[in-house]
Amino acid sequence: MKIQINLDVEMAKNKMSLKELSQNIGISMTNLSLLKNGKVKAIRFSTLEAICKELSCQPGDILEYVDTDSK
C-alpha cells in the first residue's frame, strides 16, 4: 500500500512553479518540495486545504492510493 503524491501534476496543470505556490500559500519551498517528492509521512489538513484552494483542485487530485500488495 502506498499513497502517491501528484502535486507536480496539479502544479503543471496550473502552470505554477514550486516557488510561486510556496509564496502564494505561505508554506516553505523546502516543505513543499518534500511533499512533492513523497518524502513526508503526514500532511496537515490546513496545508492540503491551502494547496487545493490555490490550485483549484480536490484532495483526491493530489493524493492517490496505490495498491502495491500482490495477494
N, C-alpha and C positions, 0 to 999 in steps of 0.2 A: 504494500500500500504506500502511495506517495501522493503528496499534494504538489502539483506543478504550479509554478508562478508564471503567469502570462502578462506581466506588467509591461515588458518590452513590446509585445504585440499591440496592446492598447495605446501605448505611447506612440508607436509608429502610425497607428490609425489616426491619431490626433496631431501627427507631425510635431511632437513635443519632445524636447531633449530632457535628459535627466536633470540638468541644471535648471531649466525652466520650470519643470514640475516641482523641484525642490523649493525654489523661490516662491512659487505660487501657493504652495500648501504649508510652508514653514517646517518642513522636515529636512534634516541634513542630507546632503548628497551621499554621504557615507552610508547612512541607514537605508536610503532608497536603493543604493547600489547593492547592498547586502540582500535586500528583499528581492530585487530584480533577478539576482543570481541564485536565488533559492537557498541562501546561507543563513536563514533565520528559522527559529523554531516556533515563533509566535508573532502575531501582529495584533495591535490594538484595534478595536472597532473604530475608534476615533480616527486612526490613521487610514484604515480602509475606507471609511466614510469620506474623508478629505480627498483621497485619491479618486474614488468613484465620482464624487461631485466635480472635480476638476476635469476628469477625462470623459464625463458623461457616459458612464458605463455602470454595470451591475457587479457586485462582488463575484458572481459566478463567471464573469468575463476575465477576471484576474486570477482567481483560484480555481484549479481544476483537479478533481480526484482522478488518479490513475491507478488502476488495479494492477499491481506487479506480482501478486501471488498467483502461482500456477498450481492449482489443485487438481 
